[in-house]
Structures are given as structure tokens and as C-alpha cells.
Amino acid sequence: MNDRNKNPHPTRLHGLDTLRAFAVMAVLLFHYQHGWSHPAWMDNTVIGLGWTGVDLFFVLSGYLIASQLMKELETTRRISLSHFYLKRSFRILPPFLCVLAVYVFLPEARETESLAPVIKYLTFTQNLGLDVAHHKTFSHAWSLCVEEQFYLVVPLLLGWACLRRSSYRVPIAIGILVVLGILLRERITVAILQETTDANERLHAWKKWVYYPTYARLDGLSIGVLIAWIFQYRPRLREWLEKKHTWMFMLGVGFIVATVTIRELGFRPIVRQFFLLFAVGYGLIVVSAISPHSWLFRLRLAPLSVLATYSYSMYLCHKIVFHLTHQTLAMTGIELNGIDVMLASVAFTVFAAASMHLVIERPSLWLRDAIFGFSGRTRLKLAFGKENPVCCDLNKW
């Protein structure tokens, strides 16, 4: 056998599939718990932390997109903005526009009656000034807006920062973004606390001006970019992190547990920065997941791969499916707070996402590949040298 064909590691980062599946299920169950009749036992479980799945998505997205752009810089010494934006459009827009059309033209499919102005969805600015008290329908699109706005900037940032491999511009830029985020969150939160003493008004204002806006939610994406920079341009540090993969995972979990504990204790100066703390915790877990000898890297479970493949469509359509499932089952007189209804809602979401993937996502990716001559199975090599060919399937990103 030719030695060149020997690959001691999988050609795909299955660890990231595991994390992506975990993230989408965490978000779905959290939304189910807070939006629909559900089993009582869900109220006192870690499902209440499912909203942090979005922070994990941010870290994953920042890592994978930055890795793709850095590899392009390594091979061509430039980033083609037109190709990047067009390829992202083929990936993001078709499923998004399909779900948006359902919300716009089929009002009975809406989980609530309050849809934000359509132009805000089309321009991916729905997260700016989002008032969920009046525009709760399809509100979960806010995280897509954060990512799309980030994508407008990150190619330019990396093009400037990575032209010199020895440059520390990337961590410096990330440090600036993180510090600015900390200062903005602190200043806005203090202003909200001073403006009103009503707990509901404070929470509403905090969500509107801190939780949803892009300027306060760049921590996870920035951490992901930093991980990509380390694994692409700092081989010694990368090798050290890979050897410490178990510690990275344990430290990441410990970071998240500590953040939750501090949040529950209500230590305000720390609580106001828990976006950053969760991002760091999930970032450490991502480092473990892309380390070749870690259990996360080697874990290969078909159900997790399926969930990872359908995760984008699941995220988009799950509230529609939850709503229609409950609405339909309510006509039968069945108790809607049972685990059977919850499992049915999730199962129908997976089925709807699979249908979207086959009918919308795959054809749009095939069209993209035909236009750009870009194979959907093209692998992005993320490591230097032949001994450690760690790769990632870009088809989902």
C-alpha cells in the first residue's frame, strides 16, 4: 500500500458534528420549554441552559469560517470577497428565505402573531433593536443576523491580519473586540439598572440592547477565530493543546459549570460578562474536539451526524413545527404536556429539516459547486505537515 494513502485520522472532524448536534438540541429543547406545554420535569434541569447552545454555534462558526479563509490566504495570498460572499449566500439564503416565506405567507404557521418587518429579515438586521414583546415570531433569526454581520467584516479583518504569518494582529484584534464588548455590556447594563427598578422592564431592555445586538455578542465568534489562528499559524502551541486535549475538555466543562454557579449566585460584575465566559468554556471544548487523540475527535455516532447535517434547517423551522404539532394534537384532546408530544415535536422537526435539506439545501449547494467548480466534498486542511492531516468538510458551512 502507498504510504501516502495512509491516514491515521478521520478526514472529517466528527467531534464538531457532535458539538453541533448538542448545540441544536440544546436550543430546541430550551425553546420548547419556554414556548409550549411541556413535561414538568424539564423545568428543573440543565435544559434551562439550552440558550447557551447559540454561544457554541458562534464558536464553531467562527472557527470553521476563519479556517477556510486562512487556508485561502495561505494558498493564494488573497481572499476573494466575491467568491466568499456568493458561496455563503448559496449556503445560507435558500433555506432561510424558504422559512421566511412560510412565516410571511402562511400566518397560521406562526408561533405568535408578531412578525418583525420583513425588510429586517431580508437585510439581516432583525437583531438590532429587537423587541420580542412585539416581534416574537421568528425571533430566533437574531443569531443568524449576528453571524451574517460578522461575515461582512471577518474576511477584511483576516486579509489584513494574516498576510504576515508571524504577525500577532489576529489575537490583538480579537482582544480589542472582546474588551470593547465587555465595556459596552457593562455600560449599557449599568444604564439599564439606573433607569428602572422594575425587574420585567430591566430584563426587556437588557435583551433588546445587550442580548440580541451584534456589538455585544462577538465573544464566541472571536474565540472561534482565535482557535483557527492558533491551529493554522502556531504549530507548536497547537501541538501542545492537542496533547492536553483531556485537560482542555475538563477545563471547558469546568469553566461552564463555574459560570453557571456564579450566575446563580448573582455576582453581578461577573454575571454581566457571562457571554464571554461561556464562549471561553465552549472554545476549550472545541479545541479538544479538533485534537486528533481526543475521545470527541474519535466519536462517530450516526444519529449525531444526522442531527449535525440537518442542524441549520432544524434551527430555522423548529418553532413552526412545534406550533403546528401542538395545534394539531390539541384537536385530538391529547394532553400536550406529555413527553410523547415533546418527542413527536422534535421528531417532526428532524423530518421537516431532512426534507428541507434534500429539497432546498442540497440543490443550492450543487448549483454553487457547478458555478464555482467547488466540490461539496472538498476538504479544508487545517494542519501543517503530512503526519497530522486534520480536515473538515465545508459542505455544511
Sequence and secondary structure as in RCSB ss.txt:
>XXXX:A:sequence
MNDRNKNPHPTRLHGLDTLRAFAVMAVLLFHYQHGWSHPAWMDNTVIGLGWTGVDLFFVLSGYLIASQLMKELET
TRRISLSHFYLKRSFRILPPFLCVLAVYVFLPEARETESLAPVIKYLTFTQNLGLDVAHHKTFSHAWSLCVEEQF
YLVVPLLLGWACLRRSSYRVPIAIGILVVLGILLRERITVAILQETTDANERLHAWKKWVYYPTYARLDGLSIGV
LIAWIFQYRPRLREWLEKKHTWMFMLGVGFIVATVTIRELGFRPIVRQFFLLFAVGYGLIVVSAISPHSWLFRLR
LAPLSVLATYSYSMYLCHKIVFHLTHQTLAMTGIELNGIDVMLASVAFTVFAAASMHLVIERPSLWLRDAIFGFS
GRTRLKLAFGKENPVCCDLNKW
>XXXX:A:secstr
  GGG  SS SS HHHHHHHHHHHHHHHHHHHHHHS   GGGGGSGGGGGGGHHHHHHHHHHHHHHHHHHHHHHH
HSS  HHHHHHHHHHHHHHHHHHHHHHHHH GGG SSS B  HHHHHTT TTTT  TTT  BTGGGHHHHHHHHH
HHHHHHHHHHHSSSTT  HHHHHHHHHHHHHHHHHHHHHHHHHHH   HHHHHHHHIIIIISSGGG  HHHHHHH
HHHHHHHH HHHHHHHHHTHHHHHHHHHHHHHHHHHHHHHT HHHHTTHHHHHHHHHHHHHHHHTSTTSHHHH  
 HHHHHHHHHHHHHHHHHHHHHHHHHHHHHTTT  TTSHHHHHHHHHHHHHHHHHHIIIIIHHHHHHHHHHHT  
TT EEE SSSSS   EEEGGG 
